[in-house]
Amino acid sequence: MDAGPRRPGVQLLGRRPTMVDVAREAGVALKTVSRVVNDEPGVSPATAERVNRAITRLRYRRNDLARRLRSHAPTATIGLVLDDLSDPRSAAILGGVEDVVRELGWLVVAAGCGHDAAREQRLVAAMVERQVDGLLVSPAAGDHRYLRTEVRRGTPVAFLDRPPGGIEADTVLLDDRGGARAGMAALLRAGHRRVGAVGGGPTGPVADRLAGWREAMGGCADGGLQRLGVSDAATAERAAGDLLAAADAPTALFALDAGLAPGVVRAAAAAPGTEVLVFGRLALADLLPVRVWVVDYDAGELGRRGAELLLDRLDGNAGPARRVVVPAALVPPL
């Protein structure tokens, strides 16, 4: 089955090509490449020819993943550790992983660690004990040296959304800094000179978004315009209200996380003329009582790219750790 438009040409950088490379080069699903490589039915002659041309161009040789797909091994499972499975963003990441492996007949075992580093480690240990083929982790922990032994044993691991600590591993990151900078630049072009920032703890993605805010604000990025350590919408409303009550109040507010946006919007609605920038998708943003700018991104792409990196490792790619950056784009108010 075709996977849609072909992505930009494969960059192998001197490493051995894998089935993931062939699928991307031919513009087909990974399962289609498996069928062609293993001489299985269900592929049209034209598609098979396209796959074979890609195999020839890349000089691909069948390896472990092709054999595993053909054998339908019962351990064909990917373990996925996320923050909170009930969160729409985590659900989108899970959906992205399943988009990649569904056609292969593989399973995804997913669990939420609730931002708890100790629980993350216990979940990873439980998945390893159940002999998953690979691990995808959206880390809560800052130190991942506990995975060194398992990586040496050959279990591939890729990290989503935040880089690992203490080990080198494939990582898929969101362009938090660039997205924040683009959103702030739009607010400044719209005439705002003082933009307040409301967010959670100053680590991880929030740190990068705050850096983008700071770069755009330049010398105006004083501490009085920040309210960090905010954990929920109610607290965000109070923090935003505090910023707007100051004598030199900002004319716009930046919610560094979409989960805080309802509170920031409520505070802005009480101060006529205040506009809001939100990092992350916000439902019905065009119907809110204030002008809302959104820095949007495809959370599912984090999962898709992470799954591709993992399958690439399972197919024998032993090259250095890679970093993939998923873009974020500004959606201006209607």
ABEGO torsion letter per residue (X at the ends): XBAEBBBBBBBAGGBBBBAAAAAAAAGBBAAAAAAAAAGBBGBBAAAAAAAAAAAAAAGBBBBAAAAAAAAGBAABBBBBBBABAABAAAAAAAAAAAAAAAAAGBBBBBBBAGGBAAAAAAAAAAAAAAGBABBBBBBABABAAAAAAAAAAGBBBBBBGBBBBGBBBBBBBBBAAAAAAAAAAAAAAAGBABBBBBBBBBBEAAAAAAAAAAAAAEAABBAAABBBGBABAAAAAAAAAAAAABABBBABBBBABAAAAAAAAAAAAABBGBBBBBBEBBBGAAABABBBBBBBBBAAAAAAAAAAAAAAAAAGBABBBBBBBBBBBBBBBX
